[in-house]
Amino acid sequence: MNMALPSVLVLPVLIVMAAGVYYIYNEVIQFMSMTLVRNKVVVISDAVSGVGTELAHVFHKGGARLVLCGTTWDKLESLYDSLTNDADPRETFAPKLVILDFSDVDSMEDVVAEVVECYGYVDVLICNSSMKLKAPVQNISLEVDRNIMDINYFGPSTLTKGILPTMISRRSGNIVLVNSIQGKLAIPFRSSYAASKHAAQAFFDCLRAEVEEYGITVSTISHTFINASEPPPAVEGEPAPSRWQDILAAYIAKQLTHGVRPSVLANEIMLTVNRKRKEVVLAHPIPRVALYLRSLVPSFLFAVLAAGVKDAVLSDELQ
């Protein structure tokens, strides 16, 4: 009796098998990642944000010694309760809590001392604090510019400088900057945000080379927008763009704003720490292509972005 599989079914079967192998591989990698962070002292600069909360759960489950930072004590205590209520004290450690507000740069010396005092050293520092702003350049005050730079650049860089001596003395450590794709690619109406992210990217790129001799890994993660909600449905009756520049600009804008889920980003950060990867770009294909266009044919990208801005201005004027 011939039991050969019909040729028409070979490809679907191979796809299913490949998907199964890929799933198993990911599960194994995820398990190994969690075991590698056990007993590590991990500092999360903004543990009460969406991504920070996911990071706290992932690293806590892996047995890390967490130092959770945030701007409000109530939110930190709520996160503490969610982590410890159902946790096994034999497998996990109760987190330490530290108030940290990057908008108050003058307090950073005391914050650094408190963070280091928790365990005497830091294995992993994750700088994930961020302030976003969307507005035309002419509408942004100097005060707002400075506040964004404090939170997105001066805060993370100052905290890192404070923690760095403990890592140098132990000749080990991992510093992770959770940055943005806009640290590499500037988008209209994001001038202050993009400027702060470019500054942070440059600082940590420089730092990476300077501390490599001490066994310290510096990782930067450039992601698209954090998106914790479902994408909005298309509006019925909305006119479709006609010119090719408008079509391309609308498509790029759509891809750039789809974002990445907090849970996906948290798992990627865990893998980055364990694999000691130096740079990760977590984005859809279109933002990746835009990065290449910025380097290879910048005039084309500028034309596409400008077309999108003109359409936005015209739309506002007609309303």
C-alpha positions in Angstrom: 0.0 0.0 0.0 1.4 3.3 -1.1 1.5 5.7 1.9 3.4 8.5 0.1 2.1 12.0 0.9 0.4 13.8 -2.0 2.7 16.4 -3.5 0.1 19.1 -3.0 0.3 18.6 0.8 4.1 18.6 1.0 4.5 22.4 1.2 1.8 22.9 3.9 3.2 20.1 6.0 6.7 21.6 5.7 5.4 25.0 6.7 3.6 23.5 9.8 6.7 21.6 10.8 8.9 24.7 10.4 6.5 26.7 12.5 6.6 24.1 15.2 10.3 24.0 15.3 10.5 27.8 15.4 8.0 27.8 18.3 9.9 25.2 20.3 13.2 27.1 19.6 11.7 30.4 20.9 10.3 28.6 24.0 13.8 27.1 24.7 15.5 30.5 24.2 13.0 32.2 26.5 13.5 29.6 29.2 17.3 29.9 28.9 17.1 33.7 29.0 15.2 33.6 32.3 17.7 31.2 33.9 20.6 33.5 32.9 19.3 36.5 34.8 18.8 34.7 38.1 20.4 36.5 41.0 21.4 39.4 38.8 20.9 42.9 40.1 18.7 44.6 37.5 17.8 48.3 37.7 14.8 49.5 35.7 14.7 53.3 35.5 10.9 53.6 34.7 9.3 50.4 36.1 5.8 51.9 36.3 5.4 52.5 32.5 3.9 49.9 30.2 7.2 48.6 29.1 8.7 48.9 32.6 5.9 46.9 34.1 6.4 44.1 31.5 10.2 44.2 32.2 9.6 43.9 35.9 7.4 40.8 35.5 9.8 39.1 33.0 12.9 39.7 35.1 11.2 39.0 38.4 10.0 35.7 37.0 13.5 34.9 36.0 14.8 35.3 39.5 16.5 38.7 39.2 17.2 41.0 42.1 15.1 44.0 41.0 15.6 47.6 41.8 12.4 49.3 40.5 12.4 53.0 39.9 9.6 55.4 39.2 8.2 58.8 39.8 5.3 57.9 42.2 5.4 55.8 45.3 1.8 54.6 44.9 2.5 53.1 41.5 5.7 51.4 42.6 3.9 49.9 45.6 1.1 48.6 43.4 3.7 47.0 41.1 5.5 45.5 44.1 2.2 43.9 45.2 1.5 42.5 41.8 4.9 40.9 41.6 5.1 39.5 45.1 1.5 38.4 45.9 1.6 35.1 44.0 5.4 34.7 43.8 7.4 31.8 45.3 9.9 33.4 47.7 12.2 30.4 47.2 12.4 31.3 43.5 12.1 35.1 43.4 13.4 38.1 45.3 11.2 40.9 46.7 12.0 44.1 44.6 13.6 47.2 46.1 11.8 50.5 45.3 13.5 53.8 44.6 11.9 57.1 43.6 13.5 58.5 40.5 12.4 61.5 38.5 14.7 62.4 35.5 13.1 65.8 35.2 14.9 66.6 38.5 18.5 66.1 37.5 19.8 67.7 40.6 18.5 64.8 42.6 20.4 62.2 40.6 23.4 62.0 43.0 21.2 60.9 45.9 19.2 58.5 43.6 22.4 56.8 42.4 23.6 56.4 46.0 20.2 54.9 47.0 20.2 52.5 44.0 23.8 51.3 44.6 23.1 50.9 48.3 20.3 48.3 47.6 22.8 45.6 46.8 26.2 47.3 46.6 26.5 46.8 42.9 24.5 46.7 39.6 24.7 43.9 37.0 22.1 45.3 34.5 21.0 48.9 34.1 17.9 49.4 31.9 17.2 53.0 30.9 13.7 53.0 29.6 12.4 56.4 30.7 11.0 58.6 28.0 8.9 61.7 27.3 7.1 62.1 24.0 5.9 65.2 22.3 4.2 65.9 18.9 4.1 69.6 17.9 5.3 72.0 15.3 8.8 73.4 16.0 7.5 77.0 16.4 5.0 75.9 19.1 7.6 74.3 21.4 9.0 76.5 24.2 12.6 76.3 25.5 11.3 75.1 28.8 9.6 72.1 27.2 12.8 71.4 25.1 14.8 71.3 28.3 12.4 69.1 30.1 12.4 66.6 27.2 16.2 66.7 27.1 16.4 66.1 30.9 14.1 63.0 30.8 15.4 61.5 27.5 19.0 62.4 27.6 20.5 64.0 30.7 18.7 61.7 33.1 19.7 58.4 31.5 23.3 59.6 30.9 23.7 60.9 34.5 22.3 57.8 36.0 24.6 55.7 33.8 27.7 57.8 34.9 26.7 57.2 38.5 26.3 53.5 38.2 29.4 53.0 35.9 32.1 52.9 38.6 30.6 49.9 40.3 30.6 48.0 37.0 34.1 49.1 36.1 35.4 47.9 39.5 33.8 44.5 39.0 34.8 44.5 35.3 31.3 43.3 34.3 27.9 44.7 33.6 25.3 45.4 31.0 23.8 48.8 30.2 20.7 48.9 28.0 19.2 52.1 26.5 15.7 51.5 25.4 15.7 54.3 22.8 13.6 54.9 19.7 13.8 54.5 15.9 13.8 58.3 16.1 17.2 58.2 17.5 18.2 57.3 14.0 15.5 58.8 11.9 13.9 62.2 12.4 10.1 62.5 11.8 8.3 65.8 11.3 6.5 67.3 14.3 8.8 65.3 16.6 11.8 67.8 16.7 12.4 67.9 20.4 11.8 64.2 20.9 13.9 63.2 18.0 16.7 65.5 19.0 16.8 64.0 22.6 16.8 60.5 21.2 19.6 61.3 18.8 21.6 62.7 21.7 21.0 59.6 23.8 22.0 57.3 20.9 25.2 59.1 20.3 26.1 59.1 24.1 25.6 55.4 24.4 27.4 54.6 21.2 30.4 56.5 22.5 30.1 54.8 25.9 30.0 51.3 24.2 33.5 51.8 22.8 34.9 53.3 26.0 33.9 50.6 28.4 34.3 47.5 26.3 37.8 46.9 27.8 36.2 46.6 31.2 33.9 43.8 30.1 30.8 46.0 30.1 28.3 45.6 27.3 26.3 48.6 26.1 23.1 47.8 24.2 20.8 50.2 22.4 17.3 49.2 21.3 15.7 51.3 18.6 12.0 50.6 18.4 9.0 52.1 16.8 6.3 53.7 18.9 5.0 51.7 22.0 1.5 50.6 21.2 -0.6 49.0 23.9 -3.9 49.3 22.0 -5.4 47.9 18.8 -4.9 50.1 15.7 -7.9 52.3 14.9 -10.2 51.2 12.2 -10.2 53.0 8.8 -12.6 55.9 8.5 -15.3 55.3 6.0 -15.5 57.9 3.2 -12.0 59.3 3.8 -10.5 60.3 0.5 -7.5 58.2 -0.6 -4.3 60.0 -1.5 -3.7 60.2 -5.3 -0.1 61.3 -5.9 2.6 58.7 -5.5 4.5 60.9 -2.9 1.3 61.1 -0.9 0.6 57.4 -1.1 4.1 56.6 0.0 4.1 59.2 2.8 0.8 57.9 4.1 2.1 54.3 4.1 5.3 55.2 5.9 3.4 57.2 8.5 1.1 54.2 9.1 4.0 51.8 9.5 5.8 54.2 11.9 2.8 54.6 14.1 1.8 50.9 14.3 4.3 50.5 17.1 5.5 47.5 19.1 3.7 45.8 22.0 5.2 46.3 25.5 5.4 42.5 26.1 7.2 42.0 22.8 9.7 44.7 23.6 10.2 43.4 27.2 11.1 39.9 25.9 13.4 41.5 23.3 15.2 43.4 26.0 15.6 40.1 28.0 17.2 38.4 25.0 19.4 41.4 24.3 20.8 41.3 27.9 21.5 37.6 27.8 23.0 37.6 24.3 24.9 40.8 24.9 23.8 42.2 21.6 25.1 45.7 21.1 22.4 47.1 18.8 18.8 46.0 18.1 16.3 47.6 15.7 12.8 46.5 16.5 10.6 47.9 13.7 8.5 47.0 10.7 10.1 46.8 7.2 9.1 50.3 6.2 11.0 52.2 9.0 14.0 50.0 8.3 13.8 51.0 4.6 13.5 54.6 5.6 16.7 54.3 7.6 18.5 53.0 4.5 17.0 55.8 2.4 18.2 58.4 4.9 21.8 57.2 4.3 21.7 56.3 0.6 19.2 58.7 -1.1 18.3 61.3 1.6 16.8 63.7 -0.9 14.1 61.1 -1.8 13.2 60.5 1.8 13.1 64.3 2.5 10.7 64.7 -0.5 8.4 62.0 0.9 8.3 63.4 4.4 7.7 66.9 3.1 4.8 65.7 1.0 3.3 64.2 4.2 3.7 67.5 6.1 2.1 69.5 3.3 -1.0 67.2 3.3 -1.3 67.5 7.1 -1.1 71.4 6.9 -3.7 71.5 4.1 -6.0 69.2 6.0 -5.8 71.4 9.1 -6.6 74.5 7.1 -9.7 72.9 5.5 -11.1 72.0 8.9 
